[in-house]
Every structure is written in structure tokens, then in C-alpha cells.
């Protein structure tokens, strides 16, 4: 998630509606996306490393 576009959308909506619009993020969703991305990166690193090591030993 990138925060600047979300903040920009909130600011634009606040200007268009002439009301106070704040940026509210669900902490659980943010943590889940961070953990999921970290796990995917680690799995990709392990997969590439194991494939490279198998080529060298074969």
C-alpha cells in the first residue's frame, strides 16, 4: 500500500465535498499485507537459492 495516493484521494474528496475527510486505515489489513509480502519475498528467495544450488551440485 502506498500512503501518498490514499492521502491525495482523501484530500481531493475533502475539497470536492467541502467536508473533513480523514485517512483511516484498518490496522489488521495493513499488517496482513506487510506479512504476506514478506512471506512471499522470503519464499521467492528460498526458491531461487535452492534452484541455483541444485544446478551447481548436479
C-alpha positions in Angstrom: 0.0 0.0 0.0 1.3 3.4 -0.8 0.1 6.1 1.5 0.6 9.3 -0.6 -2.0 8.3 -3.2 -4.5 7.5 -0.5 -3.8 10.8 1.2 -4.2 12.6 -2.1 -7.6 10.9 -2.7 -8.8 11.9 0.8 -7.7 15.5 0.2 -9.4 15.6 -3.2 -12.6 14.2 -1.7 -12.5 16.6 1.2 -12.1 19.5 -1.3 -14.9 18.2 -3.6 -17.4 17.7 -0.8 -16.3 20.6 1.4 -16.2 18.4 4.4 -13.5 16.9 6.6 -12.3 13.6 5.2 -9.6 11.8 7.1 -7.4 8.9 6.2 -8.5 5.8 8.2 -6.6 2.5 7.7 -7.5 -0.9 9.0 -4.5 -1.9 11.1 -5.2 -5.6 10.5 -5.3 -5.2 6.8 -2.0 -3.3 6.8 -0.3 -5.8 9.0 -1.6 -8.7 6.9 -0.4 -7.2 3.6 3.1 -6.5 5.1 3.4 -10.0 6.5 2.1 -11.5 3.3 4.5 -9.6 1.2 7.4 -10.5 3.5 6.5 -14.2 3.3 6.2 -14.1 -0.5 9.7 -12.4 -0.7 11.3 -15.0 1.6 9.7 -17.9 -0.3 10.9 -16.5 -3.7 14.4 -16.0 -2.3 14.4 -19.6 -1.0 13.1 -21.0 -4.3 15.8 -19.1 -6.4 18.6 -20.1 -4.0 17.7 -23.7 -3.9 17.3 -23.9 -7.7 20.8 -22.3 -8.1 22.4 -24.6 -5.6 20.9 -27.6 -7.3 22.4 -26.6 -10.6 25.8 -26.2 -9.1 25.8 -29.6 -7.4 24.4 -31.5 -10.5 
